[in-house]
Amino acid sequence: MTIPCSLADLQLLSYIAITGSYRGVSRMTGLAHTTDSRRINRLETQLGIPVIQPDTHPMMLTPWAARLIQSCDLQIAQIRDTITEAQLDFDQTRTIAIDETLLDLAPHLFSVIEAFKRVHTDVVVAPRAQSKSSIRYQTSLSRIDHSLSAHHRLEWAVFAHRGLRYDIQRLPLFRSVNSPMIESLQVAAFSSVEEVATCNHVLQLALHRQGLGLLPLGLAEMTTELVEVTVEHERILDNKLLTLASEFRIFPAHLSLFEQLASHCRTH
């Protein structure tokens, strides 16, 4: 059966029940009260039943119209909820979270992201965004239905400021929470090993001659102020996974960013 009227016209009945007058309805619809009156007359013709009780002030709906708006209000609420959910899902397709660890270990990737954002202006890329899609930097693959991964071998070494006259046994070694285990570096060779939050923090401590720093080669080589310090095991290889994970299907723009980041991880 074809419904002989629109939900918008049926919603007028709800406004009449709330306001009790055409002028009250017009304040809610933003239309002239004469326009709303004509819509009600047309609605009665389309439905074939009276919707307003005659000679009542304030205006009152007939019992049939009251039953209609109960059903109508439920349908409108469901439609609004569906539209809101769809809008949220659509926004999620345009938002991708970038693991802050990735940018800490490989700050050169900022330029890749900025170039991507200039092309994909409708995609939001942000650290720790509330997003159903994310690019992560981790040691193992998470169990997510929709994901892609690329292997990346990160090389770490101990660095010091080139102007620092140092004795390894008298200086602390700074490492970040994201750095690999350092048993192979003979911890006993250093006066202490101190853990800080990020590799950038380690970098700043080394640049300010506060001690030695365990850093990824790519990060340390971004400045000419640091030199590599020779220890028994000069470097550590750290196997990482760059992962694109999504709670739903992976979108082309997200895949493009992942492939660009993975390519730059392999070449640096």
MARPA-467201 format. One record per residue (C-alpha): residue in three letters; x, y, z. Coordinates in steps of 0.001 Angstrom, whole numbers, padded with zeros to 6 digits, always signed. Example, Ala and Ser with C-alpha at 12.3 -4.5 7.8 and 13.67 -1.06 7.14 Angstrom:
BEGIN
ALA+012300-004500+007800/SER+013670-001060+007140/
//
This chain:
BEGIN
MET+000000+000000+000000/THR+001321+003441-000938/ILE+001342+005965+001912/PRO-000786+008899+000680/CYS+001233+011608+002493/SER+004726+012492+003612/LEU+006275+012132+007064/ALA+006855+015888+007052/ASP+003113+016499+006720/LEU+002325+013947+009415/GLN+004829+015679+011678/LEU+002602+018757+011548/LEU+000133+016813+013653/SER+002747+016434+016383/TYR+003351+020188+016306/ILE-000391+020845+016656/ALA-000576+018487+019652/ILE+002344+020390+021240/THR+001346+024003+020455/GLY-002450+023877+020048/SER-002499+026487+017259/TYR-001398+027157+013696/ARG+000687+030110+014867/GLY+002483+027824+017307/VAL+003101+025350+014505/SER+004505+028123+012285/ARG+007050+029015+014971/MET+008296+025409+014861/THR+008261+025042+011064/GLY+009395+028545+010174/LEU+006561+028788+007631/ALA+003546+031100+007506/HIS+000625+029812+009581/THR-001599+029997+006486/THR+000789+027621+004699/ASP+000620+025136+007576/SER-003186+025441+007584/ARG-003309+024565+003870/ARG-001003+021590+004483/ILE-003348+020284+007176/ASN-006366+020652+004873/ARG-004490+018788+002140/LEU-003482+016097+004647/GLU-007123+015505+005648/THR-008022+015150+001965/GLN-005163+012709+001329/LEU-005951+010578+004402/GLY-009720+010718+004016/ILE-010207+011304+007759/PRO-010514+014437+009919/VAL-007378+015193+011922/ILE-008481+018313+013855/GLN-011472+018341+016199/PRO-013864+021145+015204/ASP-014532+024158+017421/THR-011812+023479+019993/HIS-009376+025993+021454/PRO-006577+025184+021805/MET-006680+022940+018756/MET-006964+019223+019485/LEU-006354+016200+017323/THR-009022+013628+016592/PRO-008474+010144+018124/TRP-007443+008835+014687/ALA-004831+011567+014269/ALA-003520+010940+017788/ARG-002920+007295+016852/LEU-001180+008420+013664/ILE+001297+010704+015410/GLN+002264+007985+017903/SER+003369+005843+014975/CYS+004802+008848+013128/ASP+006907+010039+016078/LEU+008415+006575+016437/GLN+009285+006439+012736/ILE+010807+009940+012771/ALA+012932+009095+015830/GLN+014207+005955+014094/ILE+014972+007917+010922/ARG+016878+010557+012909/ASP+018884+007856+014684/THR+019683+006171+011372/ILE+020797+009474+009822/THR+022992+010257+012854/GLU+024605+006797+012725/ALA+025194+007125+008986/GLN+026794+010553+009446/LEU+029084+009200+012175/ASP+030088+006226+010023/PHE+030744+008545+007081/ASP+032924+010761+009275/GLN+034844+007674+010403/THR+035645+006810+006795/ARG+037326+010207+006510/THR+039342+009915+009735/ILE+042464+007822+010255/ALA+044551+007706+013413/ILE+048331+007638+013248/ASP+050201+005853+016025/GLU+052307+008466+017829/THR+055044+005847+018223/LEU+055488+005802+014452/LEU+056062+009554+014321/ASP+058382+009420+017322/LEU+060609+006739+015774/ALA+060400+008043+012222/PRO+059738+011818+012240/HIS+060632+012048+008539/LEU+057189+010551+007894/PHE+055586+013881+008880/SER+056420+015143+005387/VAL+054683+012117+003832/ILE+051549+012776+005870/GLU+051533+016475+005042/ALA+051851+015719+001326/PHE+049006+013196+001608/LYS+046755+015748+003357/ARG+047303+018282+000586/VAL+045895+015789-001913/HIS+043190+014207+000300/THR+041740+017351+001837/ASP+038606+015534+003036/VAL+040541+012988+005132/VAL+041451+013825+008724/VAL+044827+012402+009804/ALA+045658+012855+013470/PRO+047528+011116+016298/ARG+045267+009174+018627/ALA+042109+010308+016856/GLN+038842+008611+017744/SER+038754+006583+014598/LYS+037796+003116+013440/SER+040835+003067+011154/SER+044418+003476+012253/ILE+048002+003018+011127/ARG+050021+001453+013917/TYR+053626+000643+014585/GLN+053999-002536+016597/THR+055943-005730+017150/SER+053124-008154+016381/LEU+049972-008203+014291/SER+046729-007459+016137/ARG+043782-009759+015581/ILE+041598-007462+013499/ASP+039438-008679+010662/HIS+040468-006005+008194/SER+044180-005236+008276/LEU+047309-004979+006161/SER+050883-005046+007381/ALA+054357-004309+006104/HIS+057587-005438+007761/HIS+060134-002836+008686/ARG+063557-003382+010224/LEU+064600-000496+012449/GLU+068289-000142+013312/TRP+069307+001315+016688/ALA+072685+002515+018004/VAL+074151+004526+020883/PHE+074882+008190+020155/ALA+076539+011099+021953/HIS+077047+014781+021233/ARG+080138+015174+019039/GLY+081550+017855+021331/LEU+081194+015750+024473/ARG+084368+014335+026009/TYR+082908+011215+027440/ASP+083775+008186+029408/ILE+081068+005616+028804/GLN+081338+004243+032309/ARG+080596+007641+033810/LEU+077623+008637+031686/PRO+073997+007522+031832/LEU+072431+005888+028823/PHE+068969+007204+027982/ARG+066452+005003+026205/SER+062773+005442+025362/VAL+059924+003130+026275/ASN+059717+002273+022552/SER+063319+001161+022208/PRO+064258-002545+022069/MET+065737-004466+024969/ILE+069389-003574+025426/GLU+070970-006573+027141/SER+073240-006939+024101/LEU+074686-003508+024808/GLN+076165-004659+028120/VAL+074181-002463+030509/ALA+076951-002834+033097/ALA+079214-000770+030849/PHE+077196+002364+031610/SER+076840+004215+034892/SER+073044+003845+034612/VAL+070288+003232+032104/GLU+067384+005657+032368/GLU+064064+005281+030585/VAL+062165+008306+029266/ALA+058885+008657+027396/THR+059908+009210+023780/CYS+062822+008985+021390/ASN+062580+012725+020856/HIS+063197+013161+024588/VAL+066267+010909+024316/LEU+067435+012955+021335/GLN+067128+016226+023248/LEU+069012+014848+026265/ALA+071854+013691+024021/LEU+071937+017018+022177/HIS+072168+018844+025515/ARG+075096+016595+026554/GLN+073240+015006+029454/GLY+074425+011528+028514/LEU+074297+008944+025760/GLY+071180+008096+023801/LEU+069896+004850+022311/LEU+068269+006044+019093/PRO+067102+004792+015697/LEU+069702+005603+013055/GLY+067205+007538+010958/LEU+066337+009840+013857/ALA+069921+010415+015042/GLU+071135+011114+011525/MET+068706+014006+011158/THR+071223+016126+013087/THR+074963+016557+012561/GLU+075535+017151+016279/LEU+075506+013461+017228/VAL+078059+010746+016557/GLU+077695+007035+017020/VAL+079409+005554+020078/THR+081211+002236+019680/VAL+080100-000455+022115/GLU+080620-004199+022030/HIS+077475-004789+019985/GLU+077350-001680+017892/ARG+073799-001853+016641/ILE+070492-003533+017395/LEU+068049-004654+014725/ASP+064427-004212+015737/ASN+061726-005872+013646/LYS+058537-003834+013438/LEU+055205-004100+011661/LEU+053538-001129+010090/THR+049860-002066+010237/LEU+046751-000564+008696/ALA+043842-001784+010802/SER+040161-001066+010363/GLU+036980-002167+012092/PHE+035286-002181+008701/ARG+036501-002318+005111/ILE+039699-000466+004292/PHE+039077+002684+002256/PRO+041216+003673-000752/ALA+042534+006896+000808/HIS+043640+005045+003941/LEU+045323+002374+001829/SER+047135+005057-000171/LEU+048541+006657+002991/PHE+049601+003275+004374/GLU+051430+002359+001162/GLN+053244+005710+001084/LEU+054337+005370+004719/ALA+055421+001756+004204/SER+057451+002750+001155/HIS+059272+005493+003077/CYS+059893+003168+006019/ARG+061654+000740+003664/THR+063818+003430+002074/HIS+065006+005175+005249/
//
